[in-house]
Amino acid sequence: MGASSASEIAQRNIQLLDPLTLNKKTSIIGNQYIAAPSINAKAAAIALAAVAKSIEEKELDGTLVIAWTTLELINGKGIEAILNTQGPFAEIHRFNRFLDAENIDQESLLANGLMVENNKNLLITKPASSFRNPSSTIDFSSQPVYEIGLPSRYTNTPVELIAISDVENLMDYWMQVMGSKKELALLPKVKSTTAKPSYSSFNAEYQMVSELISQYGVSYDEERVRKHILSKLPAWAKPEVDSEGNIILNFGQGEDHIAFVAHMDETGYVVDAINEDGTLIVKNRGGMLPWIWEAQPALIHVSENPIQAVFEPRADFETATKRTIPSELTVFAGFNSKSEALATGIQIGKTTVTMPKEMIRMSENRAAARGFDDRVGCAALLMSLTNLNPAELKQRVTFVWSTAEETGLVGASFAAKNLQDLKTVYPIDTYVSSDDPFTDETFANCPLGNGAVIRVLESINFISRENLKAVQNLAAQNKVKVQYGMTAGGTDGQPFLGYGIPSIPLSWPGRYSHSPVEIMDYRDLSNLVMLINSILLNPSNE
């Protein structure tokens, strides 16, 4: 929740037993399928509402009761109350979310037991699990219950998937049993109306980072991020883009030459092959945990309007006992063949695939998103230029927004060849902190909110005591909150070490790096920007 204590939680009126759900994302795939958590039951509820709206009382023979019941997943008391207070009924047509079959978009619905006469489009199947009716006052076995269901794929996952045509068939079925002669009712359009709270602080930081997060840029596909950064540079800036796609910005004057490097790319996937059935096989770009991505919404980046899709869960997702994925991740985008997929512009080995992402502000100080690594670093460099007058600098400075860091420091390695006269390089990147509820705090414990981080020791680099003290003293003189710590991994500063250039990595502490829910604290970003400005205005850390 972005809180640091129980009292902060209490101030937001969050209490025990308050409901908690996924932050649901709906994917419309090829205008043919809908994927979302619990979409099977939700679609049925909306479809029934559309039917109810279209029914006229004069069409009815007898009494019709339409109900949307509660407590179905706990004890079934919702429908029980309807039967006890509104019954008895000559017929009960109950939607059964537990009826299970994957034959979506094949003009058939699912049924269990009784079938409506003259309806040939019902597939008899058994429910995956039964309704819970403990201590029931109703003998359901003696009731005239017609159970109807929707075919679905990836059931009970965040990308449960149904066909729109099947929902229309369900509506047609209900209108038939209600005796309506009207044409099929229309489904309402999918809308997103999530309200966003307002905050009184760090709005500039929020705006800058959220705009960068909204740009997608898997390694070697950073063009969208690059265009956005170029659009945010001050009027005096004269940037160049080198042959590796790095943005190079030189400014200032003097004998000493320093550089700051932040990478534009994010982890993600690239299309590695296309199956004959139209599903995509993807290969990771960057280090991450593949099981975090399965059964999640996907975007295939073929143009400015990416194709919505889903990362398919493993075949045995309902019974698997290990997180490790037994085969490659596959992506379903509604294609029926390899040729159909290729016709959309997908290129094997080039087209990238990601999850949809959105920056969510959790509190005054904290936010969550995928891709803070290293969009926060990119934002820090941009924000350090906001009120900077390069004519006042007494040293030459190069800012590098680099490419393909996640796949081997590619952009920084190229830039280092042309920056061999540097006195110092300052890579700006995330510091994976152990400040979370699960990790051992004896390593990498730099709490969020306690300031920027000096990475004194990482896998193949360490900062000299002299350089550490110089940065700490400079921070103290300028009232910048800093921490220091050791961590695994590395940064874009590593290629510069081969040319004898000291690397002093500067960071902000973050949680859950390379996951869909990385967390950062605006106070740390603010201190990081102040630290960069202090270094820019003080040659040799004087």
N, C-alpha and C positions, 0 to 999 in steps of 0.2 A: 504493500500500500504506500510505499515511500515514507513510512514513519520510522522513527528511530527509537521509540519507546512505547510502552503500553498506554501512557497518558495521552500521547498523540493520537493513538487509535481511538481512545475514549472521546477525545474532542471531536472526532468525526462521526460520533454516534454509532459506531460499529460495535455490535454486541455478540455474545455467544448465541449460536443457532441462527444467525442471519444467513440467508441463502447465498451461495457462491456458485458461479458458473464459469464456463469458458467465455472469453471475449470472442463471440461468435463471428465468423466470417462466412458470407454466402458467396458461392461461385456459380455463375451462370455459364455453362460450357456449351458453346456452339448453338446457343438458343434452343437447345434440345434437352439438356440435363440441368439439374440443380443439385449442388453439393453443400451440405451444412450439417452441423450437429443436430441430431434428432429430426432431420428434415422429413422423414417418413410420416411421423405423427403430426408434425406441425403443418405439413402440406395438406394432410387429410382434414385437419381442423379448419384451415382457411377455405379449402374446397367446400366443406359442408356449409360454411358461412355464406359462400357465394351462391350455393344452391338454395339455402333458406331465404336469401334476399330475393330470389327470383320466383319463388313459389307464391301463388295466389290462393287465398282461402277457398274461393269458389270452385277451384279445381279439385278440392279434397272430398273424399268420401269417408266420413268418420272423423276420428280425432288423430291428429299427428303431433307427436312430441319430439322435438329436436333438442338434443342436450350435448353440451361439452362438459365432460365429467372431470372430477378431480381425484387425486389420491390413487391413481391407477397403478403406479409403480410401488406403492407402499402396502395398501390393503384392499383396494377395490371398493371402498365404501362410497365413492361418489356415484357410481352406477347403481349400487345397491340402494342408495337413498332414492334415486329416481324410480326404480322398480317398485319400491315400497310405497312411495307417495303418489306416483302417477299411474301405476299399473292397475290391474293386469293388462297385458298387451297381446294382441293377436299375432304380431310379428315384432321381433327386435332385430334390427340391423346394426351390428356393433363393429366398429373398426378395430381390428386386432393388429397392433403394431408388432406382435411377435411372429406373425406368419412370415416365413422367410423363403425367398427364392430370388435368384439373380437375373431372371429373364426380363430385364427392363426393356421398355420400348418395343414390345412385341404384341401389343393390343390384347393383353390379358391381365386380369386381376387375380388375386389369390383368395381362396375360400377354404373353409374348414368345416366339414359336416354338411349341414343343410345348404342347398343351392337354390337360387331363384329360378323358377321355371322359365324355359326358353332362353336362358342366358348361356351361350356357348363359349363365352370368353373368360370363363372362370377356371383357374388351375387349382386343383385340390392339393393342398400341402398341409403338413403338420407344423404347428408353432414351434419355434426354437425353444421357448420356455412358456410356462403357463401363467395365466393371471394369478395374482396372489389374492385369495379371498378367505383369510383366516376368520374363524368364528362367524361365518356368513349366515345371515338370516334368509338367504335365497338359495334354493336348490337350482343352480344354473343348468344342470343336466336335464331338468324337466321343462325348461323354458324354450320357446320357439325362437332360438337365437341363430341368426344368419351372420356368420363372421366373415368379414371382408378385409383384404389387406392389399398393400402396394408392394410390388417387387422392388428390391433395392440392392445396391452393392455397398460394400464396406460398412455394413451395419454396425451401429454403436461406436463409430469412430468420428473424429471431427470433420470427415469428408463423406459422411453417409450420402449416398447418391441415388436419386430417382430420376425417372424420365417425365417430362412435362406431359407427354401424351398419355401416360398412365394416370396422372392426376385428372386429366380431362375424362378418361374412361371411368374413373371413380365417380366423378360428378354426374356423368351420364347414367351410371348404375343407380345412384341415389334418386335422380329425377325419375327414373323408370319405376322404382319401387314406391315412390311417392305418388305415382299416377299422373305426373305432369306431362303435358304434350308440347311444352315450350322447347325452343332451341336451347342448346347447351349454354349454361351460364358462363360468364367470362371470369377468368382468374384475375385477381388484382395484381398490379405490378409490384415487383420487389422494391422496397424502399429502405433506406438507412437513415434513422432519425436520432442517432445517439447524441445526447447533449454533452457539450464540453464545458467543464467548469472554468471560471476565470480566476486568475491569480494576480497578485499585486507586485511581484518581484521577478527578476530575471527574464523579462519578456523578450528582450533583445537576444539573449542566449537561446531561448526557446525557439524564436523565429528562425534564427540562423541554422541551428542544428536540425530542426524539423524539416526545413526546406532541403537540406542536404540528404537527410534520411529518405525523403520522398523520391530521390533520384536512385535508379538501380545501376549497379556497376560491378558485376562479377569481374574477376581478373581477366585482362585482355579485352574487356568490353566496357571501358570506363567513360565512353564518349559523353553520356548524359551528365555524369558528374563533372567532367571537365568543362563542358559548356556552362554549367551552372556556376562553377567557381570563377570562370573567366568573366561572367556577367556581374559578379559581386566585387570585383577588384576596384579600387579607387581610380578616379579619372587620371591621376598622374602615372599610373602603372603602365609599363610597356612589356607585357609578358610575351614569352615565346613558347612554342610547343615543339619539343624535339622529336626525333624520329621514333622514339619509343612511346610517345604520347605523354611524357612528363610535361607539366607546366613549369616553366623556369621564369622566375621574376627576380631581376637584379636591381638593387637600389643602394643609395648611400655612397660614401666616399671615404677614402683613408687607406692606410697601408694594410691593416688587418682585414682578413676576409673570413666571414663565418657563414654557415648555412643552417637552415632549418628544413626538415623533411617530414611531410605527412603523406600517407598513402591514400589514394582515391578508391582503391578497389575493395570489394567485400567478398566473403566466401559465398559459394553457390555451386551451381552445376552447369555443365555443358552437354549438349546432345551428343552421345557417343555412338548411337546406332538407332535404327528404327525397325521395329518388328513388322512382320507382314500384316498383323492385325491393326496397325496404326499406332500402337503404344510406343513411347520413346524410352530408350535405355539411356540413362544419364550417368555422367562421371563427375566426381567432385573436383572443384578447383579451390584449393585451400584445405586446411585441416579442420575437420568438424566431425560430429557424431551423426552418422547417417540415420540412425533410428529416431533422432529428433525430427527429421524431415518427413518420415513416412506418415501417411494418413493426414496430410496437411494440404491446404490449398496451394496451387502453383501458378506461376506466370511464365509463359514462354515468350522471350523477348525477340520478336521478329520485326517489330516496327515501333512507332511511337504509341501504338495501341496493342499491348501484349495480349496474347491468347490466354484466356483463363483455363485452368486445368487442375488436376489433383495429383499429388504424389501417392501412388497406390500403396496400400499396406501390403505386407507379405501375405502369401496365400493362407498361412495358418495363424493369422493375427489373433483369432479368438482363443487359441490354445497354446500359443508360443510361450515359453518360459524364460527365454533369454532375450536380452536387448539386441544382441548382434544380429544384423540382417544377413540371412543365408545367401542372398544373391544381390545383383545390382538393383538399385532403385529404378522403378519404372514410372512413367507419367502417362495418365489418361487424359486426352483432350477432346474426346468425342470423335476422333478420326476412325474410319472403318478400314483403312488400308494404308500401306506405306506411301503409295502414290498420292493419296489424299493429304497426308501430312506434308509431303514435299511440296505440294502445290501451294501451301500457305506461305512458303518462303523459308521454311526451316532448313538450316544447313548443318549437316553432320560435322562435328568438330568445331563449329563456330557459334551456333545459336545457344545462348545461355538460358538457364532456367532458375528461377528463384521462388521463394515464398512472397506473397504480398506482405507489405510492411507498413507500419504507421507508428509514429512516435506518440506515446501516450504519456501525458503529464500526470504524475501520480500525486504530487504535492507541490508546495511552494518550491522545494529544493530538488526534487528528484523526478526522473522520467525513465521510461522503459521503451526499448525499440530493438529491432534487429539492425545491426550495422553501425552502432556507435564506434566500433573498431573499423575504420579510423575516421569516421565523419566528424567526431568530436575534435580530433587533431586537425582536420582540415578547417573546421570552424574556428579553432583557436588561432590559426595563422591568419585567417581572414579578419577576425575581430581585432587582432593586434595591429592591423593596418588602418583601423577606422579613423583614428585621430592623429596618425603619424605624419610628420613632415620629414620626408627623406633628406631634405637639405640640411637638417639639424644633426644628422648622424655623422659620427667620426670614424666609421668603419664601413667597409663594403659588405653588403648582405645579399645572400641568395636564398629565396624561398623556393622549395621544390615540392610540388604536389605530384607524387610519384605513382607509377602504375605497377600492377602485378606483384605487390609485396607479398601477398598471401601464397603465391606460387613460386617463391624463390628470390625475392628482393630484386626482381628483374629491372624495373625502372630505376631504382636507386643505384644499382650496379652500373648502369649506363651513365647516369648523371655523375657518378664519382670519377669516372675517367676524365671528365671535363672540368672537374673542380679540385684538382690536385694541389692547388695553392691554398686550400683552406687551413686556417689555424685551428678551428674546432667545428664539428658538426653536431647539431642538436636534433636528433630524431624525436618527433612528437607522436606518441602512440599510447595505446591503452596499457594500464598496469592491472593485470588480473589479480585482484585482491582476494584474500581469504576472509574478508569481512562479509560473511554470509552465514546462515544458520547451520551449515553442514560441514564446512571445511575447517581443518586443523589450523588454528591461528598462530602456530609457532612459525609459520612460513608465509611470507608475502602479506603480512597483516598491516595494511595501510587503510584505515577506515574511510568510508565514503563521508564526505563533508569536512574532513580534516585538512584539506588543501591539496595542492599539486604534489606530484611524486617525482623524486630523483631516483632513477633506477641505478643504484650503485653497483649491482652485480646481477648479471644475467648469464645465459648459457655460455657465450664466448666473448664476453666483454665485461670489464669492470672499470669504474671511475677511480682515478687517482685521488688520494686523500686531499691533495692540493686543490684539485678541481671541485671536489665535493665541498670543501670549506669555502671556496670562492663563491659558489652558487648559493650556499646557505647564508653567507654574509650579505650578499647582494639582496637576497630575499628579505632578510631581517631589516636592512636599511630602507627597503621600500614597503615594509609592512605587508609582505606576501606570506601567506601560510603555506609551508612546504613540509613534506614528509620524505623519508628516504627508506628504501627497502630493496631486498633482493628477490629475484624471480627467475623462472625458467623462460625459455624462448629467446627471441631477439628482436631487433628492430632494423629499420632502414639505415641505421648508422654502421652496420657491420661491413658493408663493402668499402667504406672509407678507411677502415682500420688497415687494410692492405696497402694504403698509400701513406701510412704513418700519421694519419689524422685522428686525434682523440675524439671519441664519441661520448657525449653526455646526454643520455636519453632522458627526456622530460615527459611526464605522463599525468594522467588523472586516474584515480582508482575506479575500477569498474567491477561489476559482478556478472557472472555467467557469460563470459566472452564466447563469441561464435555460436550463440544460441538465439532463438527468436525473442528472448526477453532480457537482453543486456540492460544493465541499470547504471545510470550515471547520476552525479549530483552537480547541479549548476554552480554551487559554491566552489567546487574543485576546478571547473572550467574557468570561472572568473579569476581564480588565483593563478591558473596556468597562463591565461592571457596577460595578467599583470607581470608574471615572471618573464615571459617572452619579451614584453616591452622593456622591462628593467635591463635585460641583457642587450637589447638593441641600443639602448641609450647610454650604456656604460661599457665602452671598449675595454677589453681585457678584464672584465668584471671588476672595474675599479670602484 
